[in-house]
Amino acid sequence: MSELIEPAVGAAAQGGALQAVLWDMDGTLLESEQLWDVGMRELSLHLGGPMSEETRIATIGGPLDLSVWRTFDGLGLAPTPDEQTAAEDWLNAFMAGLFAKGLPWRPGARAALGAVRAAGLGQVLVTNTGRRLCDVALETLDGTHFDHTVCGDEVPAGKPDPAPYLRAADLLGLDPAQCLAVEDSPTGAAAADAAGCTVLVVPSLTTVPGSPRRVFRSSLEGVSVDDLRELHASGER
């Protein structure tokens, strides 16, 4: 398992007005977190038994390698490296089939994404999902909405490590404090928080604890760019 990477020290937070929105994908823009829930349960059955509720919650929003390992562990199994890889490959193939059937948008997400693009703010898709599946999802999302995409298999460590969000801000040439991250899970919120972003949390499958950098909405429906600017300002330290 990857070790958590601390954010780089030495660059002072710039703060100021909102410059970019960094979007999580599964459960934030798309109703795909539920599909991952299906996939993880099926993986558990494939490996030998039903998934416990405790294990299910532990896999929500996590990086693929850790979620697969937790599935083995929840069944009392200790996978060899080859077994771990085979299970990851099985899950990726299963999820590709689910993604290919279509991915519905989360309420208000499509309009919010378009509004941010029209306002000229930077946008990056920041997901623990690997590039293979992300590219399938981008057929629904329309990749032209984003300046960059950061996938879980393209950074040293996935969420809850801050590396994906640090990478996203760096690609835009911004300090993370100039960015608003939009997340739905404790794992994703922890990653964005640790990177130094203000985090707009719109929960999907599970509750997310609060922190000084986190602001909450029950839905993205009706959210405007001015709302996002105000939410960013309210979460700044």
Order of alpha helices (4+ residues) and beta strands (2+ residues): beta-alpha-alpha-alpha-alpha-alpha-beta-alpha-beta-alpha-beta-alpha-beta-beta-alpha
